[in-house]
Amino acid sequence: MAAPAMISLTDAAAQRVKHLMSKSDQPVSGLRIGVKPRGCSGLAYYFEYAAEKRQNEDEIADKGVKLFIDPASVMFLFGSEIDYQEGKIESGFVFNNPNEKGRCGCGESFTV
């Protein structure tokens, strides 16, 4: 049995990230992902365009997308899958994180 990936993208998420990166007006080599203290449950996900890998970041290539993982966030993100979902009312990226133990009512933050 293979070990779980640190973090992975679904096909839909990879396709959406590639599309968004192609429309950036700045050079983008990948997507920086991490968590920061925020919200009523304690932690919130963040991601942003990255021009280059920062020192000590983990770099993962998945489905043609480079992901740069904040070293302080690895333990919170390990085994996560990022999906992109479109609905009638909203669309966006969704983190499927096996480390989550709960979410706040609005869905903005989570706890481990």
N, C-alpha and C positions, 0 to 999 in steps of 0.2 A: 504494500500500500504506500503510495507516494505521500510525502509530507505536504501539508496544506501550504499554499502560496501565502507569502506575507500579505499581499493584497492583490486583487485581480479586478479586471473589468469585464462586464458582459459585452457581447457584440454590440448591443444598442449603445452602451456607454462609450465604447471605443469609437464607434462611428460618430457620435455626437461630439466627443472631444476633438477628434480630427477635424470635423466641420468647423467648430468654434476656433480652433487654433489657426485654421487656414484663413479666417477672416480677421485675425488680429492685425493691428497696424504697427505692432512691434515684433521683433524677432522672438519666436517661441520655440524652445527645443523640447519642452515637456510640461508636465503638470505637477506642481508642488502640492503635497497633501499632508495634512496634520490635524491635530486637535488643539484647542486652546480653552482655557477656563472661560466659561460663559453660560449664561442662562440659569434657570432655576434648578436644573439637575446637575450642573457642575461642569460639563464639557460640551463643546460643539465642534463639529467638523469644519474644516476650511480647505479650500483649494484655490489655487491661483496659477496663472501662467508663470512659467519659469524660463528665463533666457538661458540659464545654465545651472548645473548642479552646484550646490553649496558644499563647503567642506563638511565632512562627516554625515552627509545625507546618504541614505540607501537609494540606489537606482535600480528600478525594475522596468523591464520592457515587456509589455503585454499587448498583444494584438496591434502592434505597430505604434504604440504610444509609450513614451518614456514617462515614468512616474518617479518623482523625487520625494522620498519620505523623510519628514522631519525626525531626527534621531530620538527626540524626547517623546514622540508620538507612537513609535513602533509597538510598544507593549499594548497600547490601546487599539491599534489597528490590525494586529496580526490575525490573519484568516479572513479579513473582510473582503466583501465583493461590492463593487460599485456598479449600480445599474442606472439606466436612464429610462424613465417612464413618462409617457404622454397620456393624459386623460382629457376629458371634455372641459374641465375647469382649470386644471393646472398641469404643468409638466416640470420635470426636474430630475436631478441626480438623487439617488436613494442609496444609502449605505446599509448593506446587510452585514451586520457586525456580530459575530458570535460572542464577543466580550461584553456587549451591552446587557445590563441587568434591568434597566428601566429608562423611560423617556418622560420628559415633561408633557403636560397636556397639549401644548401647542406644537410639540415635535421639534422645537429648535435645539434642545440640548438633551444629553443622555448621561447616564451614570454607569460605572463598571463595578 
